[in-house]
Structures are given as C-alpha cells and as structure tokens.
Amino acid sequence: MSKSLYTVCGVSTNEGVTKVRYANSMKRAKHLERVGHTGVALVEMPFEGSTEDAVHHLLGLEAFNTLPCVLEAAKEMGFLGYGEVKEPAEEVVPA
C-alpha cells in the first residue's frame, strides 16, 4: 500500500474544530473557504512528503509550531518531545 504524498500543509477551522490539513495545491485554500472553513493558513512545503513530513515541517515554522492542533498531531505521530514517543516493536529472540 502506498502512502499519500503532499506538497502543501497548514491548518483550518471548521465548525469550531481546528485541524492540520494536507493538500497538493494551494487551490485547496479557496476550496476550504468556499465550504465554510475559517482561519485557513496553508504553506507550500519545499518537498513532497507524507503527513508526518508535513507536521514536521509545520513544527519548524514559527506561525504554526505553537498551535494546539499541530502539537496534538505531533504527539499522535510520536515525535520526540511532543508527548509519548512510540516505542519500536520488541524484537523476538528465539530461545
């Protein structure tokens, strides 16, 4: 199964809930606004990347790195320093 790759990331608020958004075009901002999102803030990434890459990119940007939704996404993805770090699966050693 292939992982989706994105070139644009940011945040928007819909029905009072702010979330990290991922897209492949800045045109996504106009679409989000047209369907009722507010506070739409998207940026182009300097590379094509996964959702994890996008969140990592947002963490490096001053305008985004303190937003609760970005920090929550980082925590859910297990980034060091943003909540619990995911432990690697234990290696099973045959006896």
N, C-alpha and C positions, 0 to 999 in steps of 0.2 A: 504494500500500500504506500503510495507516495504522499509526502507531506506537502500541503499547500505552501506556496511562497508568495510573499507580498513585497511591495515597493513603497507603500505608504502606511503610516500608522498615526494614531492620535487618540483623542477622546471626544465623546459627545454625551449629551444628557437627553434621555427620552423618558417621559412620564416620571420625572424626578430621580431617575437612576442614571448615574454617570458610569460609563464603561469604556474600556480600551477598545478601539476599533482598528481593523486591519483592512487594507484595500490595495488595489493595483493601479489606481489612478486618482489624481486629485479631484476628478469629477465626482467622486464619492461624496465629497463635502456638500456639493449642491444637492445631491440626491437626499442625503440625510436631513438637510434643512427643509427640503420640499416635503418630506414626510413627517415633519414636526419636531425634529431634534433641535436642541438649543446648545449653545456653548461648544459648537463644532470647532475643533482645533486639530487639523491633520498636518503632518510634515512628511516630506519625501525622505526616504532612507537612502543613504549613499550606496546601497547594495540591495540585492534581492534576498529576503530571508524569511525564516519561519516566524511563528507567533512569539517564540522565545527570543529570537533575534530582535524582533520589533520592540518587545518590552525592555530588553537590554538597551536598545537604542534610546528609548524614552527616558530611561533612568539616567542616561548621560546628558540629557537636556534640562537646563535649569527651569524652563517653563513647565516641565512635566514631572520632574523627579520627586516632588513632594505631594503630588496629587494622590489622595487615598486609593482611587481605583487602580492607579499604576502600581502603587506599593502592594496592594492586595494581589494583583496579577503576578507580581514578582514573588510574593510569598507563596502563592499557589503553585508556581513553577519551581519553587525550591531554590531560589537564588540565595547565595550566601549573604547573610546579614539582613535578610528580609523575611524573617520567620524561620520556621524549621527547615533545615536542609534535608532533602531526600537522601536517605541512605542507600548505597548501592545494594543490590540483592546479595544475600550471603552466598558465598561460594561453597558448594557442596563438595567435600573432600571424601572420596571413597575410603572405607576403613580397610 
